[in-house]
Amino acid sequence: MPFLLFFVACMVNMSANETVYWEFVKSFSSTLKNVYTIGADNVYVVGDIGLIAQSPDRGKNWNIQRFTYNLDDILNDVYFVSNDTGFVVGTNGNILKTTNAGVTWTKCNSGTTQNMNAVAGTGINNIWAVGDYGTVIKSSNGGQTWNPVSITTQTPNFSDIGFKNRKGYIVGNKGSIYRTLDEGDSWAQQTSIEEYTGNEQFKSLSVTENMAFINGGNYNAVIYKNNNNNTWQKHNVTVSNNYGDYIFSDRISSVFLTDDKGFCAAIEMMITTGGSIYDFGIIYVFKTDDGGSSWSMFSRGSNNPVSTDWIIGDYDAAMAFANIETGYLVSGHRMYRIPFVGDIDAGFYDGLNNPEQNIKFSANGAYVKVYSPVKTISDIIITSISGQTVFQQNNNNSNEITLNTSSLNKGFYIFQINLNDNTEWSVKWIKH
């Protein structure tokens, strides 16, 4: 099936490229939903299959604090009010609390079964969580009880909440932006939004001392900016780079550390002309020093500070920064960090796991490796997106195979891995 190419970059000034490399840290079994940092070293990630993981050393070593293997147990956000006390929210009204930095997590009675998407607050006795169908709940006693708060008669799916001092915002789909100036005692809908349609998919936000920044989300690659009043300015993206063979679309995730300095992760997506979206893409990171008016290419991914590898992830990304120098990015199963430290030997770092068949698929440059400690691999067939077989190799029923793909053209491929027990596994892969 033919592809088109559509790349969106956040008003990117390509000539202002900086030599900054996002170092690959780890590939998790879970799809990561969010990342949170306490200082530069202490990092938390949450994801599906009930994952909560913590690293005390910028991602070199990890403590898996929770992992349920339940596909319906999806954790979407994490927030700490101190070094020891934090909250995690997820599907089906799931709220978890720790008072010992995550050594143990206990379930709170949220009073709702709606999916909860974000959590934030201004202190231990003012914690807020938001979710689907207009759900807003608040705890005034450290998470012991949660009470519903009605801020709208509509039922948008709220995607994020954030506070700075007494000021806070809640955002979601259906063009929803709500603002408080009194720590949540009262909320007012924001309606003075440039080119507002009511169909905007507001995804995430950053609240700084004097500003608030919101991502458009759902392919509306836009950042909306508010300067402490009720008016929101829209920063459109630009369209460029028509290569002709693929569709690249993007979602963005942004983090602002000050009123001026922020980062934006833009994701190129592969989409067929029929509309199917593949479950991975290439991520670019951009930086602004003028509050989002203009952006420059900030970096590309790498497991080697002298290479120019891509950052690979799914169609959503999340970032967290401890300061202007130290940041973390998660997308799909993967996590990256800056600055490049070089203390992690990730080896075949682009790993995809199939826990049911105990198979690991990984890539490093032109080399692709497939490994299973419990099953043997009979053969591998590689097909192009058009369905043409471009490579086939018999593996003589060994547990591991390494392929040199340097002869393959750049593009999209499907690996069919046939096992000795007459089962098979397929994985999608982009050759860069």
Salt bridges, closest charged atoms under 4 A:
GLU23 OE1 - ARG337 NE 3.24
ASP41 OD1 - ARG58 NE 2.59
ASP73 OD2 - ARG66 NH2 2.89
GLU183 OE2 - ARG166 NH1 2.95
GLU195 OE1 - LYS234 NZ 3.13
ASP289 OD1 - LYS261 NZ 3.17
ASP316 OD1 - LYS203 NZ 3.14
ASP316 OD2 - ARG251 NH1 3.24
ASP343 OD1 - ARG337 NH2 2.34
ASP350 OD1 - ARG334 NE 2.63
ASP421 OD2 - LYS375 NZ 3.00
